[in-house]
Amino acid sequence: MVASNAGESGRTTVRKASDREVVVTRTFDAPARLVFEAWTRPELFRQWWLPKSIGLVLLSLDQDVRVGGTYRLVFDLGDSKTMAFFGKYIEVVPPSRLSWTNEESDDGAVTTVTFEEKDNQTHLTFSELYPTKEALDRNIGSTEGLPEQFAQLDALIPTLG
């Protein structure tokens, strides 16, 4: 599986790195500190994380971005139903690395995001490592929204200055 978002000049790529890992990459025209802030400041994160095309509403977002800190996102599914994603941060190295657990199911991946800056651009690598091949197979669609999410992040970054 290798995919690219051609509408974004091919800058977002999605590939299955192994039978347990999916890797998404994207280059942003901004320094790593700004891209990192957009991932770690709740008021910024909520502006870009949810793909607009899916029509979900983010009811709440709690982020305590520090090693051992937790996060929780709650979405409105309609008909008084909600869905939550939650876990804890296991690595926080500003502005170069974030890693967290996904604890909403036994299939939860460990997600790691790296921010590598070169010539005022940030090469971002987003990796989800699942506990088993079967867990990845059950969750393979989890990264489908990332090209749209990253395009939304790309649009937000120039406003951060």
C-alpha positions in Angstrom: 0.0 0.0 0.0 1.5 3.3 -1.1 -0.7 6.3 -1.6 0.0 10.0 -2.3 -2.3 13.0 -2.3 -1.7 14.5 -5.7 -3.8 17.5 -4.9 -1.1 18.5 -2.5 1.8 18.3 -4.9 2.4 14.7 -3.9 3.8 15.9 -0.5 1.8 13.4 1.6 2.7 9.8 1.2 1.2 6.8 3.0 2.9 3.4 3.0 2.8 0.2 4.9 6.3 -0.1 6.3 5.9 -3.6 7.6 3.1 -6.0 8.6 2.6 -4.0 11.8 3.4 -0.4 10.8 2.0 2.4 8.6 4.1 5.4 7.9 2.8 8.8 6.6 5.2 11.6 5.5 4.6 15.2 4.6 6.8 18.3 4.2 5.6 21.6 5.5 7.0 25.0 4.5 7.5 26.1 8.1 10.1 25.6 10.9 9.7 22.6 13.1 8.8 24.7 16.2 5.6 25.9 14.5 4.6 22.5 13.2 5.3 21.0 16.7 3.2 23.8 18.3 0.3 22.9 16.1 0.4 19.3 17.4 0.8 20.2 21.1 -1.3 23.3 21.7 -5.0 22.3 22.1 -6.3 25.5 20.6 -4.3 24.9 17.5 -4.7 21.1 17.3 -8.5 21.4 17.3 -8.4 23.7 14.3 -6.8 21.1 11.9 -7.0 17.5 13.4 -10.5 16.6 12.3 -10.9 16.1 8.5 -13.7 18.6 7.5 -15.0 16.2 4.8 -16.2 13.6 7.3 -18.6 15.9 9.1 -17.9 14.8 12.6 -17.9 17.3 15.5 -15.1 17.4 18.1 -17.0 17.8 21.4 -13.9 18.0 23.6 -10.2 17.8 23.5 -7.9 17.4 26.5 -4.1 17.4 26.0 -1.5 17.3 28.7 1.5 17.1 26.4 4.3 15.8 28.6 5.8 12.4 29.3 3.1 10.6 31.3 0.5 13.2 30.4 -2.7 12.1 28.8 -4.9 13.1 25.9 -8.6 12.5 25.1 -10.7 13.5 22.1 -14.4 13.0 22.1 -16.5 13.1 18.9 -20.2 13.5 18.4 -21.5 10.6 16.2 -25.1 11.9 16.2 -28.1 10.3 17.9 -26.5 11.0 21.3 -23.6 8.7 20.6 -20.0 9.6 21.1 -16.6 8.1 20.3 -13.5 8.7 22.3 -9.8 8.4 21.5 -7.4 8.5 24.4 -4.0 7.5 25.7 -0.8 8.8 27.2 2.3 10.6 25.9 5.4 8.4 26.2 7.9 10.8 24.5 7.9 14.6 24.2 11.0 16.1 22.7 10.3 19.7 21.5 10.3 20.4 18.6 11.5 17.1 17.2 9.5 14.2 18.5 6.1 13.1 20.0 5.0 9.6 20.8 1.8 8.4 22.4 -0.3 5.3 23.1 -3.8 4.7 21.7 -5.7 3.0 24.4 -9.3 3.0 23.2 -8.9 -0.7 22.1 -6.7 -3.7 22.5 -5.6 -3.1 18.9 -4.2 0.3 19.8 -1.0 1.4 18.1 1.9 3.4 19.4 2.0 6.6 17.3 5.3 8.5 16.8 5.6 11.8 15.0 9.0 13.2 14.1 9.7 16.8 12.9 13.0 17.2 11.0 13.8 20.7 10.0 16.0 21.6 7.0 16.1 24.9 5.1 13.1 26.3 7.0 11.0 23.3 6.0 9.8 20.5 8.3 9.7 16.9 7.1 7.1 15.2 9.3 7.0 11.4 9.7 3.9 9.9 11.3 4.2 6.2 12.2 1.6 3.9 13.8 3.0 0.7 15.1 0.4 -1.9 16.0 0.8 -4.8 18.4 0.1 -7.5 15.7 -0.3 -7.8 12.0 -4.0 -8.6 12.6 -4.4 -5.3 14.6 -3.0 -3.4 11.7 -5.2 -5.2 9.2 -8.3 -4.3 11.4 -7.2 -0.6 11.6 -5.6 0.0 8.2 -8.0 2.8 7.3 -7.0 4.8 10.4 -4.6 7.0 8.3 -7.0 7.7 5.4 -7.8 11.1 6.7 -4.3 12.3 7.2 -3.7 13.8 3.8 -6.7 16.1 4.3 -5.7 16.7 7.9 -2.2 17.7 6.9 -3.6 20.0 4.2 -5.6 21.7 6.9 -2.5 22.0 9.0 -0.7 23.4 6.0 -3.4 26.1 5.7 -3.2 26.9 9.5 0.6 27.2 9.8 1.0 30.6 8.0 -1.4 32.1 10.5 0.9 31.1 13.4 3.8 33.4 12.4 
